[in-house]
Amino acid sequence: MMSKETEERIRAMTNAQRLEMTLEMIRFNLPAMLYGPSEVVDRRFELLRRQNDERNRIVLERLASTRNHGPAV
């Protein structure tokens, strides 16, 4: 969970700044993600896929619920 300060700082960034930050995190973390036996690396990426799928599911459910209830007044 991000702190409110971090969240505000990220929201204040331009798209280009957020992309730059994302690419820097990938460059920094990828070697560690690929380190180890292939079974371990596969498990790491499977966990990331499951977590991403779960986040996407939640977003889609919330979007669907706002559609069913109409816009807030």
Backbone as CSV, one residue per row, in Angstrom:
resi,resn,N_x,N_y,N_z,CA_x,CA_y,CA_z,C_x,C_y,C_z
1,MET,0.845,-1.181,0.000,0.000,0.000,0.000,0.888,1.239,0.000
2,MET,0.552,2.187,-0.836,1.329,3.422,-0.929,0.853,4.434,0.109
3,SER,1.789,5.253,0.555,1.404,6.344,1.443,0.666,7.397,0.618
4,LYS,-0.084,8.236,1.285,-0.812,9.316,0.599,0.165,10.241,-0.118
5,GLU,1.323,10.499,0.513,2.313,11.385,-0.089,2.850,10.804,-1.391
6,THR,3.153,9.504,-1.379,3.660,8.844,-2.583,2.600,8.849,-3.668
7,GLU,1.383,8.548,-3.290,0.284,8.537,-4.246,0.095,9.916,-4.890
8,GLU,0.148,10.964,-4.089,0.003,12.321,-4.618,1.163,12.682,-5.550
9,ARG,2.370,12.272,-5.173,3.545,12.570,-5.999,3.444,11.875,-7.348
10,ILE,2.979,10.628,-7.347,2.848,9.881,-8.601,1.742,10.494,-9.465
11,ARG,0.641,10.888,-8.860,-0.449,11.517,-9.623,-0.027,12.840,-10.243
12,ALA,0.909,13.520,-9.596,1.374,14.813,-10.113,2.346,14.655,-11.278
13,MET,2.840,13.436,-11.504,3.799,13.199,-12.586,3.093,13.216,-13.939
14,THR,3.867,13.555,-14.947,3.362,13.440,-16.314,3.405,11.969,-16.722
15,ASN,2.734,11.642,-17.818,2.796,10.265,-18.330,4.231,9.863,-18.630
16,ALA,5.002,10.774,-19.208,6.400,10.481,-19.537,7.209,10.195,-18.277
17,GLN,6.961,10.937,-17.210,7.690,10.706,-15.953,7.320,9.350,-15.351
18,ARG,6.035,8.999,-15.411,5.615,7.691,-14.879,6.220,6.563,-15.690
19,LEU,6.265,6.731,-17.012,6.873,5.708,-17.857,8.353,5.571,-17.543
20,GLU,9.034,6.685,-17.395,10.458,6.658,-17.067,10.698,5.940,-15.742
21,MET,9.868,6.214,-14.748,9.982,5.558,-13.448,9.752,4.050,-13.583
22,THR,8.747,3.674,-14.362,8.443,2.256,-14.576,9.601,1.541,-15.240
23,LEU,10.148,2.133,-16.283,11.268,1.499,-16.985,12.497,1.389,-16.095
24,GLU,12.733,2.378,-15.261,13.863,2.320,-14.326,13.672,1.188,-13.320
25,MET,12.453,1.015,-12.817,12.186,-0.081,-11.885,12.398,-1.433,-12.561
26,ILE,11.990,-1.543,-13.814,12.191,-2.788,-14.559,13.684,-3.061,-14.720
27,ARG,14.448,-2.051,-15.153,15.902,-2.226,-15.322,16.557,-2.661,-14.014
28,PHE,16.132,-2.082,-12.906,16.721,-2.380,-11.607,16.354,-3.782,-11.118
29,ASN,15.098,-4.184,-11.295,14.598,-5.423,-10.684,14.672,-6.658,-11.568
30,LEU,14.756,-6.491,-12.872,14.727,-7.652,-13.764,15.838,-8.669,-13.498
31,PRO,17.079,-8.241,-13.271,18.112,-9.255,-13.003,17.758,-10.161,-11.818
32,ALA,17.208,-9.595,-10.761,16.829,-10.406,-9.600,15.654,-11.325,-9.931
33,MET,14.730,-10.834,-10.762,13.578,-11.656,-11.138,13.995,-12.868,-11.956
34,LEU,15.056,-12.733,-12.731,15.503,-13.817,-13.615,16.555,-14.711,-12.970
35,TYR,16.954,-14.401,-11.727,18.001,-15.156,-11.059,17.450,-16.447,-10.472
36,GLY,18.178,-17.530,-10.630,17.821,-18.794,-10.003,17.404,-19.836,-11.012
37,PRO,17.091,-21.020,-10.499,16.649,-22.104,-11.378,15.365,-21.731,-12.119
38,SER,15.174,-22.323,-13.280,14.024,-21.959,-14.114,12.694,-22.196,-13.395
39,GLU,12.619,-23.217,-12.536,11.366,-23.473,-11.809,11.040,-22.307,-10.872
40,VAL,12.059,-21.761,-10.224,11.863,-20.647,-9.303,11.449,-19.395,-10.082
41,VAL,12.117,-19.132,-11.189,11.786,-17.979,-12.026,10.356,-18.113,-12.549
42,ASP,9.995,-19.308,-13.004,8.630,-19.542,-13.487,7.599,-19.273,-12.396
43,ARG,7.889,-19.709,-11.161,6.958,-19.476,-10.050,6.814,-17.991,-9.763
44,ARG,7.935,-17.250,-9.815,7.863,-15.801,-9.586,6.917,-15.142,-10.585
45,PHE,7.090,-15.472,-11.864,6.270,-14.834,-12.887,4.825,-15.325,-12.836
46,GLU,4.611,-16.561,-12.440,3.235,-17.046,-12.281,2.543,-16.284,-11.149
47,LEU,3.253,-16.045,-10.058,2.693,-15.260,-8.958,2.346,-13.854,-9.421
48,LEU,3.236,-13.227,-10.178,2.943,-11.894,-10.716,1.712,-11.911,-11.613
49,ARG,1.583,-12.937,-12.443,0.397,-13.038,-13.317,-0.880,-13.172,-12.495
50,ARG,-0.843,-14.022,-11.462,-2.034,-14.203,-10.621,-2.406,-12.908,-9.908
51,GLN,-1.399,-12.207,-9.367,-1.677,-10.950,-8.685,-2.242,-9.917,-9.653
52,ASN,-1.678,-9.853,-10.837,-2.168,-8.908,-11.839,-3.594,-9.257,-12.262
53,ASP,-3.864,-10.539,-12.475,-5.220,-10.968,-12.833,-6.221,-10.588,-11.743
54,GLU,-5.817,-10.753,-10.485,-6.703,-10.406,-9.372,-6.980,-8.898,-9.334
55,ARG,-5.949,-8.092,-9.526,-6.157,-6.636,-9.561,-7.074,-6.256,-10.711
56,ASN,-6.854,-6.844,-11.875,-7.707,-6.557,-13.031,-9.152,-6.963,-12.776
57,ARG,-9.345,-8.108,-12.138,-10.693,-8.584,-11.815,-11.413,-7.577,-10.922
58,ILE,-10.704,-7.085,-9.908,-11.302,-6.125,-8.979,-11.677,-4.835,-9.699
59,VAL,-10.789,-4.348,-10.544,-11.075,-3.119,-11.303,-12.307,-3.317,-12.175
60,LEU,-12.359,-4.451,-12.885,-13.506,-4.712,-13.758,-14.807,-4.835,-12.978
61,GLU,-14.760,-5.483,-11.816,-15.960,-5.597,-10.985,-16.447,-4.222,-10.529
62,ARG,-15.503,-3.381,-10.123,-15.897,-2.049,-9.653,-16.428,-1.192,-10.791
63,LEU,-15.823,-1.311,-11.959,-16.346,-0.585,-13.117,-17.758,-1.058,-13.455
64,ALA,-17.963,-2.365,-13.409,-19.285,-2.911,-13.708,-20.312,-2.451,-12.678
65,SER,-19.922,-2.377,-11.416,-20.884,-1.963,-10.390,-21.254,-0.488,-10.546
66,THR,-20.333,0.346,-11.016,-20.687,1.745,-11.223,-21.612,1.881,-12.426
67,ARG,-21.463,1.031,-13.402,-22.362,1.047,-14.555,-23.775,0.664,-14.175
68,ASN,-23.888,-0.311,-13.270,-25.198,-0.794,-12.854,-25.928,0.203,-11.949
69,HIS,-25.175,1.051,-11.271,-25.789,1.985,-10.338,-25.864,3.406,-10.894
70,GLY,-25.300,3.622,-12.046,-25.331,4.959,-12.633,-24.331,5.879,-11.971
71,PRO,-24.189,7.078,-12.496,-23.216,8.026,-11.933,-23.689,8.555,-10.581
72,ALA,-22.717,8.844,-9.721,-23.039,9.421,-8.411,-23.478,10.868,-8.617
73,VAL,-24.477,11.258,-7.836,-25.002,12.623,-7.946,-24.559,13.439,-6.779
